[in-house]
Amino acid sequence: MDKTTHFGYRTVATQAKAGLVREVFDSVADRYDLMNDLMSCGIHRLWKRFAIQLVGVRPGHTVLDLASGTGDLITRLAGLVGPTGQVIMSDINAAMLQHGRDRLIDSGQTYPVRYLQTDAEQLPLPDDSVDRITIAFGLRNVTNKDRALAEMYRILKPGGRALILEFSKPTTKPLQTIYDAYSFHILPRLGDWVTQDGDSYRYLVESIRQHPDQANLRQRLETAGFEQCDVHNLSGGIVAIHRGYKL
């Protein structure tokens, strides 16, 4: 196992990264939803809506949502599985998980939801136990992405589907130039203004640049065992949806 990894553009001890990521999200948890709306001009809601359509959840399914954050996907997923199914809301960060739980309670959601604080690299779930897995804007923060993908494959039932919604690589150079200028010069200032924590948002921008591009992540899914993998670019590749099946 490698002794070092990246935390944004910094090189840190591998065992230290999870704690550093936890500190980032502890810092921004209270205003995370507001920042998502400001950073994406609300477009993240459309990205997530499309992702829900692609994952193909049905009544009675058991769905695991990894890195749930404040629970953007949970209400929609719970409504789709209905009273005979179950949604597992999970996150490594206790503060984010608590915010998500509070938000779900405030929404009046009554369908079965299980809360699980866990690391995506070591999922405390049996083999072949869930029908669908989603992770939205969380994989880039995982220290060992290949291990997390292997865990997702392990717990997925045969015939199941995993979906990853994540920032990716713009498909044209002009868009990349504009995106870089916005990311490195505007987002940290916005984060500093809204959350008084520009450094955390600087890390988030850097983590996006360190994340595998579309082709690389698709290859990693296939290496983990997933089949019939596909990629859907959104907003010119700023965001991409990867799907993989366990057949």
Backbone bond lengths (Angstrom), bond angles and torsions (degrees), N, CA, C in turn:
res aa  C-N    CA-C-N  psi(-1)  N-CA   C-N-CA  omega(-1)  CA-C   N-CA-C  phi
1 M - - - 1.459 - - 1.525 109.82 -
2 D 1.344 116.63 135.28 1.453 120.30 178.72 1.518 110.61 -62.19
3 K 1.332 116.06 141.13 1.460 120.88 -178.96 1.514 112.63 -85.77
4 T 1.333 116.76 -17.50 1.461 120.22 178.88 1.519 110.03 -128.49
5 T 1.331 115.47 158.71 1.460 122.23 177.23 1.518 107.28 -149.67
6 H 1.325 116.08 -179.16 1.462 118.53 179.73 1.529 110.60 -98.84
7 F 1.309 114.89 144.93 1.470 122.87 169.74 1.524 104.89 -127.23
8 G 1.348 115.76 93.80 1.443 118.81 -165.23 1.513 107.80 65.07
9 Y 1.325 117.23 -129.29 1.458 121.13 178.18 1.525 112.35 -93.18
10 R 1.305 117.85 0.46 1.458 121.68 178.31 1.525 110.48 -87.35
11 T 1.324 115.72 149.71 1.462 121.49 171.43 1.521 107.85 -99.19
12 V 1.344 116.30 125.50 1.464 120.87 -177.21 1.522 109.19 -132.42
13 A 1.316 116.18 164.69 1.462 120.45 174.27 1.529 109.34 -62.62
14 T 1.325 115.86 137.83 1.468 120.04 -176.46 1.524 111.75 -54.91
15 Q 1.338 116.64 -43.77 1.460 119.81 -176.91 1.519 112.77 -69.84
16 A 1.337 117.30 -12.19 1.464 120.39 -178.16 1.518 112.78 -90.99
17 K 1.335 118.14 -18.07 1.461 119.53 -170.79 1.522 112.89 -63.24
18 A 1.330 118.20 -45.40 1.468 120.39 -177.58 1.520 111.11 -57.06
19 G 1.332 117.10 -40.97 1.461 120.40 178.46 1.514 112.31 -66.02
20 L 1.333 116.93 -38.62 1.464 120.65 178.67 1.527 110.99 -66.48
21 V 1.331 116.35 -41.38 1.461 120.11 176.91 1.521 110.22 -63.48
22 R 1.337 116.45 -40.32 1.471 120.46 178.77 1.519 110.61 -60.26
23 E 1.320 117.69 -41.22 1.462 121.45 178.89 1.523 111.44 -62.29
24 V 1.327 116.87 -39.78 1.462 120.73 178.53 1.519 110.44 -58.86
25 F 1.328 116.56 -49.17 1.453 119.21 -175.06 1.529 112.45 -78.07
26 D 1.308 118.36 -25.96 1.465 119.87 169.40 1.521 109.84 -59.94
27 S 1.320 116.25 -39.18 1.456 121.89 -175.96 1.521 112.54 -69.57
28 V 1.343 117.08 -37.06 1.467 119.57 -171.96 1.525 113.18 -105.53
29 A 1.328 118.91 1.03 1.465 121.74 -171.76 1.519 112.91 -55.54
30 D 1.339 117.48 -43.00 1.457 120.72 -174.80 1.522 113.01 -61.23
31 R 1.332 117.54 -31.73 1.460 120.47 -175.80 1.523 112.14 -122.49
32 Y 1.297 115.57 24.08 1.461 121.13 -177.36 1.523 111.58 -62.66
33 D 1.330 117.77 -45.45 1.463 121.12 -178.60 1.523 110.99 -64.83
34 L 1.332 116.81 -42.08 1.458 120.39 178.55 1.528 110.57 -61.52
35 M 1.326 116.67 -43.40 1.451 120.34 -179.81 1.534 111.43 -64.66
36 N 1.328 117.27 -37.79 1.460 119.52 177.40 1.524 111.47 -60.15
37 D 1.335 116.16 -41.99 1.462 120.30 178.65 1.521 111.27 -66.01
38 L 1.323 116.64 -42.77 1.462 119.99 -178.94 1.526 111.60 -68.48
39 M 1.333 117.01 -43.47 1.464 120.90 -176.36 1.519 112.20 -64.85
40 S 1.346 116.66 -38.57 1.466 120.13 -174.50 1.518 112.87 -105.76
41 C 1.343 117.36 4.61 1.472 121.26 -175.08 1.531 110.58 57.12
42 G 1.313 115.80 31.55 1.462 121.35 177.80 1.517 114.64 83.18
43 I 1.339 117.95 -4.19 1.465 120.55 -175.16 1.527 111.57 -67.91
44 H 1.349 117.60 -22.93 1.469 119.34 -179.89 1.523 111.29 -58.07
45 R 1.321 117.23 -27.59 1.470 120.44 178.56 1.527 110.79 -66.66
46 L 1.322 117.30 -37.46 1.470 120.99 177.53 1.525 110.77 -70.39
47 W 1.329 116.73 -39.78 1.471 120.21 177.19 1.524 109.74 -58.42
48 K 1.333 116.16 -45.43 1.466 120.29 -177.35 1.526 111.49 -69.33
49 R 1.315 116.62 -35.79 1.464 119.58 178.22 1.522 110.97 -63.38
50 F 1.334 116.31 -42.31 1.465 120.74 178.54 1.530 110.52 -65.86
51 A 1.335 116.28 -38.98 1.463 120.36 178.54 1.528 110.91 -60.97
52 I 1.319 117.04 -42.13 1.465 121.01 178.55 1.526 110.58 -60.11
53 Q 1.332 116.43 -39.71 1.466 119.42 178.53 1.530 111.48 -63.43
54 L 1.339 116.33 -39.67 1.459 120.38 -175.72 1.523 113.64 -74.52
55 V 1.335 117.70 -25.32 1.463 118.66 -174.96 1.522 112.23 -75.97
56 G 1.340 117.69 -22.06 1.464 120.17 171.63 1.510 115.19 69.56
57 V 1.324 117.10 47.84 1.468 121.33 178.88 1.527 109.96 -76.75
58 R 1.343 114.83 140.28 1.459 120.84 -179.76 1.522 110.90 -126.60
59 P 1.346 117.52 160.24 1.469 120.44 177.11 1.524 110.88 -55.49
60 G 1.336 115.73 135.41 1.452 121.57 178.64 1.515 114.49 91.61
61 H 1.322 117.78 -9.46 1.463 120.66 179.38 1.520 112.38 -68.79
62 T 1.322 115.20 152.79 1.464 122.12 166.08 1.520 106.64 -102.74
63 V 1.334 115.55 122.43 1.460 121.36 -175.33 1.527 109.22 -121.78
64 L 1.325 115.89 129.29 1.459 121.61 174.31 1.517 108.65 -103.37
65 D 1.327 116.41 122.67 1.458 121.29 173.37 1.519 108.02 -106.06
66 L 1.331 116.18 111.59 1.453 121.52 -179.38 1.522 110.44 -87.19
67 A 1.343 116.00 150.09 1.463 121.28 179.98 1.522 109.77 51.16
68 S 1.330 115.52 50.19 1.461 121.15 -172.85 1.520 113.87 -63.11
69 G 1.348 116.60 -22.97 1.462 118.66 -178.27 1.511 110.77 59.75
70 T 1.334 116.16 -128.71 1.466 119.98 -179.21 1.522 112.08 -90.09
71 G 1.326 117.61 11.19 1.461 120.63 168.39 1.510 116.40 87.30
72 D 1.328 117.72 31.16 1.459 120.18 -179.09 1.527 113.38 -55.53
73 L 1.335 116.61 -38.50 1.462 119.80 -175.60 1.528 113.31 -88.11
74 I 1.324 116.17 -17.97 1.465 119.30 -166.65 1.524 113.47 -64.44
75 T 1.330 118.23 -45.54 1.459 120.36 -177.78 1.521 111.07 -60.34
76 R 1.324 116.37 -43.12 1.472 119.92 179.24 1.533 110.73 -65.89
77 L 1.327 116.31 -43.29 1.461 119.58 -179.37 1.527 111.20 -64.70
78 A 1.330 116.12 -42.63 1.466 119.94 -179.68 1.519 111.37 -63.38
79 G 1.318 116.16 -37.42 1.463 119.29 177.55 1.518 112.17 -65.98
80 L 1.324 117.06 -32.01 1.458 120.90 -178.89 1.524 112.81 -77.40
81 V 1.336 117.73 -38.37 1.470 118.96 -179.73 1.526 110.90 -75.69
82 G 1.345 116.95 -24.83 1.449 121.11 177.31 1.520 113.70 69.65
83 P 1.318 116.25 -173.42 1.470 120.77 -175.29 1.519 114.10 -68.41
84 T 1.333 118.37 -15.50 1.467 120.24 -179.19 1.530 112.10 -94.31
85 G 1.343 117.33 -6.40 1.452 121.28 -179.80 1.515 111.77 -108.26
86 Q 1.315 115.52 -170.62 1.463 120.47 179.14 1.525 109.38 -150.24
87 V 1.330 115.16 139.54 1.456 121.86 172.25 1.522 107.94 -112.80
88 I 1.320 116.06 133.04 1.465 121.90 176.66 1.520 107.72 -105.39
89 M 1.320 115.78 113.45 1.463 122.28 179.27 1.525 107.56 -93.87
90 S 1.336 116.92 118.30 1.462 118.99 -173.22 1.527 110.67 -132.64
91 D 1.321 114.13 150.93 1.462 120.85 175.24 1.527 107.27 -163.32
92 I 1.322 116.59 150.84 1.457 120.14 176.52 1.518 111.11 -78.05
93 N 1.343 115.79 -19.07 1.456 121.76 -173.57 1.527 111.20 -100.51
94 A 1.329 117.05 119.15 1.462 121.52 -176.26 1.524 112.46 -64.18
95 A 1.338 116.89 -38.80 1.465 119.98 -178.56 1.525 111.09 -64.60
96 M 1.333 117.22 -43.07 1.456 120.56 178.87 1.531 110.66 -66.16
97 L 1.326 116.59 -40.81 1.459 120.57 -179.54 1.526 110.59 -64.01
98 Q 1.329 117.08 -39.53 1.463 120.81 178.63 1.529 111.10 -65.82
99 H 1.328 116.37 -41.65 1.466 119.51 177.22 1.524 110.43 -61.61
100 G 1.322 116.37 -42.18 1.451 120.25 179.06 1.521 112.17 -63.76
101 R 1.321 116.09 -41.38 1.466 120.52 178.87 1.528 110.68 -63.89
102 D 1.326 116.41 -44.43 1.470 120.40 178.87 1.529 110.80 -61.95
103 R 1.319 115.24 -41.84 1.463 119.74 -179.88 1.525 110.87 -63.28
104 L 1.329 116.61 -40.69 1.454 120.58 -179.48 1.530 110.95 -66.54
105 I 1.313 116.96 -41.54 1.462 120.96 177.94 1.521 110.63 -62.96
106 D 1.339 116.44 -42.46 1.464 121.01 179.82 1.521 111.86 -64.54
107 S 1.344 116.79 -28.00 1.465 120.13 -179.44 1.523 112.37 -75.42
108 G 1.351 116.80 -13.41 1.454 120.78 -178.83 1.518 113.80 83.18
109 Q 1.317 116.36 14.00 1.465 120.53 -179.10 1.529 110.28 -62.63
110 T 1.331 115.96 130.61 1.466 120.37 -176.26 1.536 112.86 -116.86
111 Y 1.311 118.22 -6.87 1.452 120.08 -179.30 1.530 110.52 -75.17
112 P 1.351 117.11 158.70 1.470 120.14 -174.05 1.535 112.87 -63.74
113 V 1.325 115.93 122.06 1.452 122.17 174.88 1.520 108.14 -130.71
114 R 1.321 115.83 129.76 1.456 121.99 176.98 1.529 108.49 -106.70
115 Y 1.324 116.72 139.01 1.462 121.48 -178.70 1.516 109.61 -107.16
116 L 1.334 115.31 132.78 1.451 119.65 -173.21 1.524 109.67 -141.81
117 Q 1.344 116.50 114.59 1.460 119.92 173.59 1.522 107.48 -89.06
118 T 1.327 115.78 113.90 1.460 118.71 -174.06 1.520 110.93 -156.81
119 D 1.307 114.73 158.46 1.458 123.59 174.44 1.534 107.90 -88.70
120 A 1.324 116.88 131.74 1.463 120.83 -178.96 1.525 112.76 -62.07
121 E 1.329 117.42 -18.33 1.462 120.95 -179.76 1.526 112.77 -82.44
122 Q 1.334 117.04 -13.80 1.468 121.22 -178.46 1.521 108.29 -142.47
123 L 1.308 116.76 79.90 1.462 121.44 -174.43 1.532 110.63 -83.51
124 P 1.328 117.45 123.78 1.471 121.03 -177.88 1.527 112.17 -82.70
125 L 1.320 115.78 53.97 1.461 122.00 -178.39 1.529 108.74 -130.68
126 P 1.336 117.21 148.25 1.474 120.31 -177.90 1.526 112.32 -68.56
127 D 1.324 115.89 160.59 1.457 121.32 171.62 1.529 110.06 -56.92
128 D 1.316 116.81 146.41 1.474 122.61 171.61 1.531 112.19 52.50
129 S 1.339 116.68 48.57 1.463 119.02 -171.93 1.529 115.16 -117.70
130 V 1.341 118.91 -10.12 1.467 119.60 -179.84 1.525 109.88 -128.66
131 D 1.335 115.18 151.15 1.466 120.83 -177.06 1.521 113.05 -88.26
132 R 1.318 116.61 -33.53 1.451 121.49 -177.86 1.532 109.31 -141.37
133 I 1.330 116.03 147.20 1.461 121.84 174.87 1.523 107.95 -130.53
134 T 1.329 116.12 132.62 1.459 121.31 174.16 1.519 109.50 -125.37
135 I 1.324 115.20 148.76 1.462 120.86 171.89 1.525 106.62 -148.60
136 A 1.316 116.38 118.42 1.461 122.24 -175.52 1.526 109.76 -114.68
137 F 1.315 115.86 114.77 1.461 123.14 176.28 1.535 112.27 57.51
138 G 1.323 114.99 38.40 1.461 119.47 -179.83 1.517 114.20 -127.30
139 L 1.336 117.67 -25.04 1.465 119.56 -173.86 1.527 111.43 -63.73
140 R 1.328 117.80 -33.05 1.467 119.20 -176.85 1.527 112.31 -66.17
141 N 1.338 117.46 -18.54 1.458 120.97 179.76 1.524 112.95 -90.60
142 V 1.324 117.24 -5.96 1.461 121.71 -179.74 1.529 109.13 -78.31
143 T 1.320 116.55 134.73 1.464 120.67 -177.39 1.521 111.81 -64.73
144 N 1.326 117.01 -53.93 1.467 121.42 -179.02 1.534 107.99 -112.24
145 K 1.315 115.63 93.26 1.461 120.95 -175.49 1.525 111.90 -65.30
146 D 1.325 117.27 -37.37 1.458 119.85 -179.33 1.529 111.31 -65.11
147 R 1.316 116.46 -37.93 1.461 119.59 177.33 1.531 110.58 -66.12
148 A 1.332 116.83 -39.65 1.462 120.30 178.25 1.527 111.03 -64.42
149 L 1.328 117.23 -42.16 1.464 120.40 177.87 1.522 111.02 -63.33
150 A 1.339 117.09 -38.99 1.462 120.53 177.63 1.527 111.16 -64.50
151 E 1.323 116.79 -38.93 1.464 120.82 177.24 1.532 111.21 -65.53
152 M 1.321 116.31 -41.00 1.460 120.20 177.56 1.526 110.15 -60.35
153 Y 1.328 115.85 -43.95 1.467 119.45 179.12 1.531 111.07 -64.29
154 R 1.312 117.33 -40.20 1.466 122.13 -177.66 1.518 112.41 -60.01
155 I 1.322 116.86 -45.25 1.472 119.50 -173.39 1.528 112.72 -86.31
156 L 1.320 117.16 -10.80 1.456 120.04 -179.36 1.534 110.40 -75.25
157 K 1.316 116.54 138.68 1.456 120.95 176.57 1.531 110.35 -71.66
158 P 1.318 117.85 150.62 1.472 119.23 170.90 1.526 109.76 -55.38
159 G 1.311 116.54 133.09 1.458 121.29 -173.70 1.519 113.07 89.67
160 G 1.341 116.32 -4.12 1.455 120.90 -178.40 1.520 112.55 -81.05
161 R 1.319 114.51 171.52 1.462 121.19 -173.15 1.521 109.73 -137.92
162 A 1.324 116.34 137.26 1.466 121.39 174.03 1.523 108.79 -115.64
163 L 1.322 115.49 143.71 1.469 121.11 -178.91 1.520 109.59 -133.26
164 I 1.325 115.58 131.36 1.467 122.44 178.87 1.520 108.61 -119.21
165 L 1.319 116.93 118.14 1.465 123.30 173.69 1.518 106.94 -105.13
166 E 1.338 116.29 118.52 1.467 118.16 -173.99 1.530 110.54 -154.01
167 F 1.332 115.08 153.93 1.453 119.55 171.50 1.526 108.73 -61.09
168 S 1.346 115.17 146.12 1.453 118.48 -176.57 1.526 109.70 -141.91
169 K 1.312 116.92 -146.90 1.470 121.19 -173.68 1.529 110.15 -110.84
170 P 1.350 117.91 121.91 1.470 120.05 176.26 1.524 111.59 -54.55
171 T 1.323 115.72 146.67 1.461 120.76 -171.23 1.526 113.03 -88.63
172 T 1.341 118.85 -7.11 1.464 121.05 177.98 1.531 109.52 -131.32
173 K 1.337 115.66 150.44 1.465 120.40 -179.32 1.525 112.64 -65.33
174 P 1.346 120.48 -42.29 1.469 119.29 177.93 1.529 112.72 -59.09
175 L 1.335 116.39 -41.36 1.457 119.54 178.43 1.526 110.50 -66.39
176 Q 1.336 117.41 -39.14 1.464 121.04 178.03 1.523 110.85 -60.60
177 T 1.327 117.56 -40.37 1.462 121.65 -179.96 1.528 111.17 -64.14
178 I 1.319 115.85 -46.05 1.472 120.10 178.94 1.529 110.40 -64.75
179 Y 1.310 115.06 -42.60 1.473 120.98 -178.72 1.528 111.01 -63.21
180 D 1.325 117.47 -41.63 1.462 120.95 178.04 1.526 111.55 -63.01
181 A 1.323 116.46 -44.07 1.460 120.30 -179.72 1.529 110.70 -61.99
182 Y 1.315 116.16 -42.94 1.467 120.47 179.05 1.528 110.57 -65.97
183 S 1.337 115.94 -44.91 1.464 120.58 -174.60 1.521 112.59 -65.98
184 F 1.318 117.17 -46.35 1.459 120.70 -171.73 1.530 114.06 -87.61
185 H 1.322 116.99 -20.65 1.462 118.51 -175.66 1.528 113.94 -111.38
186 I 1.336 117.01 -30.16 1.467 119.66 -175.95 1.520 112.06 -100.26
187 L 1.345 117.19 -45.81 1.465 119.63 -174.80 1.532 113.75 -59.90
188 P 1.345 120.11 -45.96 1.467 118.55 178.79 1.535 112.43 -61.26
189 R 1.322 117.06 -36.50 1.462 119.88 178.02 1.525 110.66 -67.99
190 L 1.335 115.74 -39.10 1.460 120.03 176.81 1.522 110.53 -63.47
191 G 1.343 116.07 -42.73 1.454 120.07 177.78 1.508 112.30 -62.78
192 D 1.320 116.76 -38.98 1.458 120.98 178.78 1.524 111.09 -66.21
193 W 1.314 116.19 -38.22 1.468 121.16 -179.01 1.531 111.92 -70.36
194 V 1.330 116.74 -42.95 1.467 120.59 -174.55 1.525 112.30 -84.10
195 T 1.340 116.85 -41.55 1.472 120.37 -173.80 1.519 113.15 -113.75
196 Q 1.327 116.93 -1.35 1.473 121.67 -174.32 1.531 111.21 56.81
197 D 1.333 115.22 33.77 1.464 120.30 -177.53 1.525 110.06 -147.73
198 G 1.328 115.56 71.89 1.452 119.52 178.81 1.512 113.02 -65.99
199 D 1.342 117.45 -29.65 1.466 120.65 -177.84 1.521 112.03 -62.94
200 S 1.339 117.09 -39.11 1.461 119.90 179.72 1.518 111.15 -63.74
201 Y 1.318 116.29 -39.52 1.464 118.94 179.94 1.519 111.56 -76.36
202 R 1.308 117.55 -25.41 1.453 120.26 172.20 1.534 109.14 -65.83
203 Y 1.338 116.06 -41.05 1.464 119.39 175.78 1.531 110.68 -61.59
204 L 1.325 117.53 -43.90 1.455 120.06 -177.80 1.523 111.27 -60.76
205 V 1.338 116.71 -39.59 1.464 120.19 176.42 1.524 110.21 -63.38
206 E 1.325 116.67 -45.59 1.465 120.37 -179.13 1.528 111.13 -64.44
207 S 1.333 116.73 -36.95 1.466 119.97 -179.46 1.523 111.10 -65.08
208 I 1.324 116.34 -32.14 1.467 120.12 177.02 1.525 110.02 -64.96
209 R 1.335 116.67 -42.39 1.467 120.27 -178.45 1.525 111.32 -69.00
210 Q 1.316 117.80 -25.61 1.467 121.22 179.87 1.528 112.81 -85.71
211 H 1.324 116.32 -10.83 1.462 120.51 -176.49 1.525 110.57 -74.86
212 P 1.338 118.59 145.68 1.464 121.34 178.73 1.530 111.90 -57.16
213 D 1.327 116.10 143.67 1.456 119.45 176.79 1.532 109.73 -76.58
214 Q 1.325 115.74 -177.41 1.459 120.50 -172.00 1.531 112.62 -58.27
215 A 1.329 116.38 -48.27 1.471 119.83 -176.67 1.524 111.25 -67.53
216 N 1.314 116.48 -39.76 1.470 120.90 -178.77 1.521 111.14 -65.08
217 L 1.337 116.34 -44.46 1.462 118.90 -178.43 1.530 110.91 -68.51
218 R 1.309 117.33 -37.29 1.460 119.45 176.49 1.533 110.55 -61.00
219 Q 1.322 116.78 -41.89 1.463 120.50 178.06 1.528 110.86 -62.69
220 R 1.320 116.76 -39.58 1.467 120.02 179.11 1.528 111.07 -65.29
221 L 1.317 117.19 -38.53 1.466 120.44 175.97 1.530 110.40 -60.28
222 E 1.308 116.14 -45.02 1.463 120.01 -179.62 1.524 111.41 -65.78
223 T 1.323 117.07 -38.19 1.463 120.84 177.33 1.524 111.19 -63.21
224 A 1.338 116.87 -34.39 1.470 121.36 178.65 1.526 112.21 -72.31
225 G 1.340 117.01 -11.81 1.462 120.53 177.86 1.511 114.94 117.18
226 F 1.322 118.15 -9.79 1.462 121.00 -178.16 1.532 110.56 -68.35
227 E 1.323 114.59 146.59 1.461 121.12 -179.90 1.528 109.63 -122.24
228 Q 1.338 115.24 167.37 1.467 123.09 179.95 1.538 110.92 49.98
229 C 1.326 116.19 41.76 1.468 121.02 -177.70 1.534 109.92 -72.28
230 D 1.319 116.43 139.49 1.455 120.27 175.19 1.521 110.15 -138.31
231 V 1.325 115.04 164.92 1.460 122.47 -176.32 1.520 108.78 -132.21
232 H 1.322 116.17 133.57 1.461 122.36 176.21 1.526 108.32 -120.79
233 N 1.334 117.01 112.87 1.454 120.97 176.84 1.524 110.02 -80.86
234 L 1.316 115.67 134.74 1.460 121.84 176.59 1.522 108.70 -120.93
235 S 1.324 116.37 145.58 1.467 121.86 179.08 1.527 111.38 51.28
236 G 1.318 115.07 47.72 1.450 120.08 176.68 1.511 115.21 68.58
237 G 1.322 116.59 25.09 1.462 120.69 178.88 1.517 114.20 89.23
238 I 1.326 118.16 -0.95 1.464 120.30 174.19 1.532 109.16 -57.62
239 V 1.317 114.38 -35.35 1.469 121.78 175.70 1.522 107.83 -128.77
240 A 1.319 116.30 146.90 1.464 120.59 176.26 1.528 109.52 -136.86
241 I 1.316 114.68 147.39 1.457 122.11 173.27 1.516 108.22 -109.22
242 H 1.321 116.55 122.86 1.463 122.78 174.45 1.521 108.57 -106.74
243 R 1.329 116.13 134.62 1.463 121.20 174.54 1.527 109.64 -123.05
244 G 1.321 114.88 144.87 1.447 120.57 174.13 1.521 110.18 -143.92
245 Y 1.320 116.29 151.11 1.472 121.69 -176.29 1.525 109.94 -118.65
246 K 1.316 115.52 147.89 1.462 121.48 170.75 1.511 106.59 -105.98
247 L 1.307 116.72 108.25 1.469 121.35 -174.18 1.522 111.91 -97.07
